[in-house]
Amino acid sequence: MSEKAVNYTPEMTAKAIELYQDGASIDDIAEAVGKTVRSVRSKLVREGVYVAQPKATARKSDEPTKKELLRDLEDALPSDFPITGMMGATKEAIVALMGVVKQ
């Protein structure tokens, strides 16, 4: 029976872990061990050392979401008016429509 090819040597794994724990970026680690960023991230996850970075949100906390705007619009319109067709509208269009409805 043939042996499975080793993707990461113990030395490569140790180096990746050490660099990660020293604060190196995944890009730098990938370059140092000759692997892709995705491969290095997966390896660090399997080794139990990778901590995912929180995702940055583009939402401004003082602005309502599109979902919240549609909910407000639904409350402002007669109950028989379907807002499902507005799902594809931009936030700006919904805000403009809200301005007309509230007049």
Buried (B, 14 or more C-beta within 10 A) or exposed (E): EEEEEEEBEEEBBEBBBEBBEEEBEBEBBBEBBEBEBEBBBEBBEEBEEBEEEEEEEEEEEEEBEBEEBBEBBBEEBEEEEEBEEBEEBEBEEBBEBBEEEEE
